[in-house]
Amino acid sequence: MIVLIVDDEEGVRRSLRKVLERDQYGILAAENGQEAIEIVRENKRDIETVISDYKMPGLNGLETLIEIGRLNPEITRIILTGYATMESAIESVNAGIDGFLTKPFDNAELRAKVKEYNIKKRLKQFVSEPVLNELQRDVADMYPKKQTISVMFTDIRGFTGMAEGMNPRDLSELINHHYFSPLDQIIYDYRGTLDKHIGDGIMGIFGAPKAEADDAERAVLAALKMREEMAAINARLSQEGKKIGVGIGISTGEAMVGIFGSAKKKEYTAFGLPVNVASRLEHLALEGQILICERTYELVRELVTVEPMGSFALKGMQRRVDIFNIIGIK
């Protein structure tokens, strides 16, 4: 684990190095923002955390960390400043900075805070931000309850054949950076909850833990954005003879949502009819198709144009389900 320290004062860089080396961190150092950005550009897959002074000549700490976040959003970014004003703290939080420390610092507190901010950053990779926020506000809100949600599933068409023809490193690079990362981000952008990855599939929930009036609309808009994004990605990948074909299914209905699992592993997820229907629709969807159930269609019919696909008997369902293929925005 490598920590990059950014401060124009050599004494501060030396002190931070001495403190953090006790926790077996590898340490890199930069005396200004531009140097730090270049170090991250050259080592962006190896650096876990950047601690930057706020007030520096040239780029200030916030500007530096914002640029580093663009290079690699997975890096934990922490502001260190002797100018601990409410204004700078709010500015840092609004910019998505992960932590805020003040000088002079207590060694034990600094080590604890660096660990805390790193754990919280990593936790966000497994627990969606809406779930994390609700947990921090009141864990009782996460207990199982019935709630109307819109569920989205995506999956890669022909993934098995693709996987057999690539080595593990290249396959991981392809789906992580050209499938999971952009599509996960779209779920976040449309205020959905990223439930889980299931093999090459993605499950997203719109309407839990917090229900809103436009949950179905946001699910459909997110799916349309995904289709648009994958078309752009495939245009670039085609130059390398590669392609990621994606099908999407969305269903709306009442489900049980909350934290489920054992003492060994728990997760926030959903169970019920809309989850099953969305999964079945995704399996039916051809590359580029977005299939939705009748209830979802009733909620978004003023928003999109659709092609009725007829009534289908889905596996595990007692009644037939009317299915619609989304063509585009009206």
Secondary structure, 3 states (H helix, E strand, C coil): CEEEEECCCHHHHHHHHHHHHHHCCEEEEECCHHHHHHHHHHHCCCEEEEEEECCCCCCCHHHHHHHHHHHCCCCEEEEEECCCCHHHHHHHHHCCCCEEEECCCCHHHHHHHHHHHHHHHHHCCCCCHHHHHHHHHCHHHHCCEEEEEEEEEEEEECHHHHHHCCCHHHHHHHHHHHHHHHHHHHHHHCCCEEEEEECCEEEEEECCCCCCCCHHHHHHHHHHHHHHHHHHHHHHHHHHCCCCEEEEEEEEEEEEEEEEECCCCEEEEEECHHHHHHHHHHHHCCCCCEEEEHHHHHHHCCCEEEEEEEEECCCCCCCCEEEEEEEEEC
